[in-house]
């Protein structure tokens, strides 16, 4: 079983066309394909959007009983499928089930004149599935016979390169089991772990990564012995485990952020004082410091080098899923310094939106 990378992600949304309008006009994705009952996708409407090497499917259930409709009713709009590129989807499905994964959808074959795609699905975390995908033939096809492709437009410049990582929030007490699941079933390795405390709140974080290095999950768990915070708010509003944010890698974060701001994307604010001691903390930064300050871009480092990152405000009414833009300059994991900055920025956003989390009872704290 060779997990090569992320083939695509699929969001279940209340209105695929409305969601596509945001990702198109604001983030710069292009509509590249669509499918529905007329193409064999019973009970749903799906739109394929692409930007760089990122492929995103937006699916809306057309009937109340469709899995996408049930997902949205419970969780709101969010990532429901993380598709993994493998050499042999049928073989990977059998191996994962043998290792203890929950089989959901047996191998299905999609064929066209010049392409064959095989998919199968297993359980991941919460209600999120992993779709195994193997492709043969024409690279321009997505799901031959099920998704009708449209020619690309001139995108006016590539801002995003690929999916860097997904941040996954799990309920308290489930982090260790989730890490074990990805280690023993999917063959991932732990590459980073830390305990972070910020303003009376705390969380545990473990990063797991596929052997190829192309699939990275940042697993987050709130510490219920401390004051509830943004992870607790996510779990409450999302009704359980799920993808908290999607990390998108860019080769030029300054240009990408400036462009997205012009298109109306709102980013989490960063205090101006953050930049006063920035270079003393991370070393010389190969970017105009005032420009980073103006845009709110954060800088951190690990043993390999620096990373620049920034987080959008959530684009959903439940204030759950949001995006991260990240530029890696040698860094292969995640620095610790920006966790506090993210926490503080997200807390300000939640406060401005009027979202509050009830303080824990003494019984909850002791538990």
N, C-alpha and C positions, 0 to 999 in steps of 0.2 A: 504494500500500500504506500503510494507516493503522493503526499499532499503537496502539490506544486505551488499553489497560491489561491487567491480569492478569485473565482470565476465571475461572480456578480453578487450583489445583495438584492433582496426583495423587500420592499416596504408594503405593508398592508395599510391602506389609507381609505378615508371616507369618500374622497372624490379624487380619482386618479388624474383627471384633467386639471383640476385646480392645483393639486400638488405639483404636477408637471410644469405648470405656468411659473411657479416660484423657482423651481430648480433650473428652468430654462432662462427666464429673464434675469433672475438675481444671481445665480451661481454659475451660469454659463453652460449647462448641460444641453445636449441636442437630442431631439426625438429621433430615434433610429429604427423603431419598430413598434408594432402594436398587434394585439390579438384579442379575441373575444369569442363568443359563441359561434360566430361565422367561421372561425379558424380552428374550432375544436376545443377551445378553452371554455368549457361549460360553466355558466353561472358567474362569469367574471369578465372584467375589462382590464387588460394589462398594457402598460406603455413601457417601452424600453428606452432609457435615456443613457447617453454616453458622454464622457468628457475625459480626454486622455485615455488611460487604460482602465478607467472606472466605468463599470457597467451597473446601472441601477434599474430595477424593475419596480414600477408602481402598480399595485393591483387593488382593485375595488371589487368587492363581492356584489353581485347583482340580485342576490336573494338573501333572505335573513339567515338561512341555514348554511351559507357558504363559509368556509373556514376564515376567509378574509373579513367577512362581516362580523363573525363571532369575535375575532381577534380585536377589531376596532371597537366593538362594543365594550370589551373588557379593558383593553389597554390604551385605546386611542391610536392615532397614527404612529407607526413605529416599524423598526426592522423586525421582520418575521422569519426571514430565511437568510442564512449566510452560506452561499454556495462555494464549495471547495473544488478546485481543479485537480483532477486525478487522471492517471493514465488509463485506468480500467474501473469505471463506476460500478459495474456489477460485481467485480471481484472485491473492490473496496467495501461495498455494502455488506457482502458476506463476511468479510474479515472483521469489520466493525461490530456487526451483530454477534459474531463469535466472541469478541472481546467484552461484550456486555452492553453495547449501545442498543437503544430501543429502535427497532425497525419500524418505519412509518409508511414509506411508499416503496415497493419493490422496483427493480430496474424497469425503466420505460425507454423505448427507442423512438427517436424522431428522425425521419429520413427525408432527404430532399434529393434533387438531381445530382448534386456534387458534395453532399455533406451528410454525416450521420452523427447524432448527438445522443448519448445515453445518460439518463439521470436516475437517481435514487435518493431517498431521503431517510435520515435518522434523526433521533432526538438530540438536541444540544443542551441549552440551559433554559429554564422556564418554559415558555411556549415557543421558543425560537428553535427552528429546525436547521440542520445542515443538509444541503442538497449536494450530492456528489455528482460531478459533471465530467464526462470524458468526450472529447471532440475528435472527429476525423473529417478531413476534406476541407471545403471552402471555409476560410477563416471569417468571412463576412457574415455568415449565417449565425443566428442565435438559437432558435428552436425551429428547425425546418418543418414547415407544414403547420406550425402552431402560432408563430409570430411572423407577420409580414414585415419585411425590412424596407426601409426608406433610405434614399441616398443622403449622405451627409451634406450639410450646408457649410459655408465658410464660417468657421467659429470665431474668426477675428483674433486668434491667438490662443494657445493652450496654457491655461493657468494651473491646472491640476494634473498630476502625473499618475497617481495610483492610490489605492487604499493602504494607508500606513498601518492602521490598527483599529480595533473596535474596543471601546470601553464598556464593560459589562458590569452592571450593579446586581448583586445577589443579596438576599435577606441575611440578617445576622445569623451566624452559625453555619452558613452553607459554603463559605469560601474554601475551606480545606477540602471538602468533598468535591466541589467543582474542580479544583486544581487536580485532585487525584483522578477524576474522571478524564480530564484532558491528557493527563500524563499516561495513564494506564490504557485507556481505550484508543485515543487518537495519536499517542506517541509524541505528544508535545513535551517540551522541556521548560522548567522554570528558569527564567533568566533575570528576574528582578523581584524584590519583595521589600516592603517597608511598612511601618506603622507611622501614621501622620496624625499630629494633634494640632488643631487650630481653634483658638477662641472657645475653648470648652467643648469642642467637637473632636471626634477622632474616627479614623477609618483604617482598615487593613487593606493592602493592595499587593497582589501578586501578578506578575506578567508571565504568561505562557506563550510559547512560540513553536511552530512546526519545525521539523528538521531542516526544511528548505529555507527557513528564515523569512518566508513570504506571507505567513499568516500569524498575526500577533493579536492576542486578546489580553487586555488589561482588566483583571478581575478585581472588583471593589466590593467591600463589605463594611457597613457602618458599625461602629463600636457603640452598642446600646448602653454601655456603662457611662457614657458621656452624654452631653446635651445633644438632642436630635438636630440634624442639619440637612444639607441638600440631598444626601443619599437617602435619608429617611423620607424626604419629600418626594423623591423620585419613586421609591418603592410604593409609597402611598398612592400617588397620582397614576402611576403605571400599573398598579395592582399586581406587583410581583416583579421577579427578575426580568431584566431586559437590557437592551443596548442603550446606555446613557448618552454616549456620543460617538460619532464616526470621525476618525482621524484621516484626513486627506493630505497626502504629501504633495508639496509644491517645490519647484526648483527656484522660485523667486517669490518669497512670501511678501515682500514689500509691494511689488507690483500687483500680486494677487489680491492682497487686502485692500489696496487703494482702489482697484478696479471694482471689487465687490461692494465697497462702501458707496461708490458712485452709482451702483445698481440698486442700492437700497438695503443691502444686508447690514444688520445691526450686530456689532461685536460687543462682548463684555468689556466694561471699562477697566482700566488699570490706573491706580493712583500715580500721580506724577512723581511722588517720592520714591517709587519703585526703582526709578532709573538713576537716582542719585549715587547709589553705591553699586550699580550693576557691574561695571567693569572690575571693581575690586573683588566682586564675588565670582565672576565667571571668566575674567581675563579680557583682553582686547577683543572687541566685536567688529567684524569686518562689515559694518553697515553704519550709516549715519545715525548717531544716537538720538538726535532730535527727531529724525524721521520715525524711528521706532517709538519714541515717546508720543509723537502726534498720532500714530496709528494704534498704539496700545499693544504692540508686539512684545511678547515675553522672550527672555533668553535664559537658557539653562545649559548645563553641560554634564557629561558623564566621562568615563575614562577614555573614551574614543574621540571626543570633541564636543562641539556645541550643537544645540538645537534651538531653533526659533519657532515659536508657536503662539497661536491666538485662538480664542473660542468665540463662536457666535452666540448670540442670545437664542433661546429656543424659538423655533418657528411654529410651535404647536400650542394649541389652547391649553393643554394640560401642563405646559412648561416642562416637558420631558426631554425628548430627543433634541440634541443640538450638534453642531459641526465643529471640528477643530481643523485648522490649517497648520501644517508643520513642515518646516524646512530643516533637513538634517545636514549639518556640516561636520561630519565625522562621528557624531553621536549615534550609537546603535541601540541604546535603551532609553531610559527616561531619567532626567535629573530630579532631585528632590525639591529644589528651591521653588519651583513654580506651582507645586501642589497647593501651597498656602495661598498663592496669588489667585489660583483658580477658585479655591474655596471662597475666598473673600469676594471675588467678582460675582460668583454665582449667588452668594448670599445677598449681595446688593440687588441683583436682578429679581430674586424671589421677593425681597422686601418691597421693591418698587411695584411688583405685580400684585402685592397684597397677599402672597402665599405665606402661610404660617404653619409651623409644625408644633403640635402640642407637646409640652414638656412631659417627660416620662414620670410615671408614678414611682414611689419608692419601691413597690413590688417589682416593676419592670427593671429598675436599676439593679436590684439584687439579683434578678434572673440573668 
